Amino acid sequence: MSDAVTTSPPLSSPSRWDALDQFRGYTVAGMIVVNFVGGLAAVPAILKHHNTYCSYADTIMPQFFLAVGFAYRWTFLNRLERGGWQAAVRHALGRNLGLLLVGFLMYGLDGKAESWSDLKALGIRGVLIQAFQRDFFQTLVHIAIASLWVLPVINRSVWIRLTWLLGSCTLHVVLSSSFYYEWVTNRPGIDGGPLGFLTWTVPILVGSLAYDAWRAHAGRPVKLVVWCLAWGVLAMGLGYGLSCLNGPAPAWEASASEGSSAVVAVADANAGWGWRVPPGSWLADPPFLPPTRPVGLWTMSQRAGSVSYLVFSTGFALVVLGICVTASDLLGWGSLWLRRFGQHALVMYLVHGMAIDAVRPYVPKDAPGWYVAGATLLVLGICSLVARHLDRTRFRLQL
């Protein structure tokens, strides 16, 4: 392939793709569910974040980034053709700086100064070090910084983008092995922390490759489905393989925070699913099952933003996209509910937390499963009403 700058598709290309809206809508629905049920005892572990392995809950956020990467290349190439390089870059910079501002308003900063003397003692350097460690670096901010990071290559060839992706992952591994993994896991960071953009680059750039595949296979959805499933399964296998690089360990060996009896209990539970790691094996426990050995730099961890986690979950996202293409483009099945969620994904992200906060006070942590299910449907219903209103009024909030 040539490394020349890629030109955009014809301007007659569609402004929306229903399968992508369905994919985004499914992701929004999954986000609402896992964010609501995460702290409830009746909910199975696979729907919760654990930071020591990849659960279903951990697959949601990378799907947003895959969709972002798809749309990012789409809009950038179209703007490049319409207005040239400066116009395209100016729009990308404005969009992502806007996301940073929204993220600042949503997430705030770490720490505070109790008095004027405390603030003077901190100084500018101290404020910057204290304020920008944890809370600021959440979903919207990660999207913005990762998008700015890949801006130099978003319109470049496949090989240049893959090289950028590989270089970003390599840099993350080097920094993590030097100091960052220990820091971000002990702080603890959120979704990879300040350097998380290096690995969130993976789903964004793979999303840009998915856009290329969509354009290349226009009118041939079967080939696009095969592309998504094949590369998705390959990436999932690669992500799992990377998670095995922690090295062999006895299946009963405990981490610093767990007793050996607890680890043996987890191993027995995993065996109930037909999986047990032989003592001394290099194989890690597979995704969606809790670990039976010490975690490390190569463990799939959303908190650490580990390379293995982002590679695996990006592959999982491609498989989900392939399923959405099958349903929408091949079978003609489309959910109006998911389409509305997908077309108003940013508003749903902003609103769903308010819906959860409104319902959660009367959902105790030990609530029975039937009650949790009803409360979850209520939250989904509230968000659906908001999306329906936005759709009827043709309101669009886009950055």
Helices and strands as residue ranges (DSSP letters): H 18-37, G 45-47, G 57-59, H 60-83, H 85-107, H 116-131, H 139-150, G 151-153, H 158-175, I 176-180, H 181-186, G 193-195, H 197-216, H 221-243, G 244-246, H 260-271, H 307-325, I 326-330, H 336-343, H 345-359, G 360-362, H 369-392
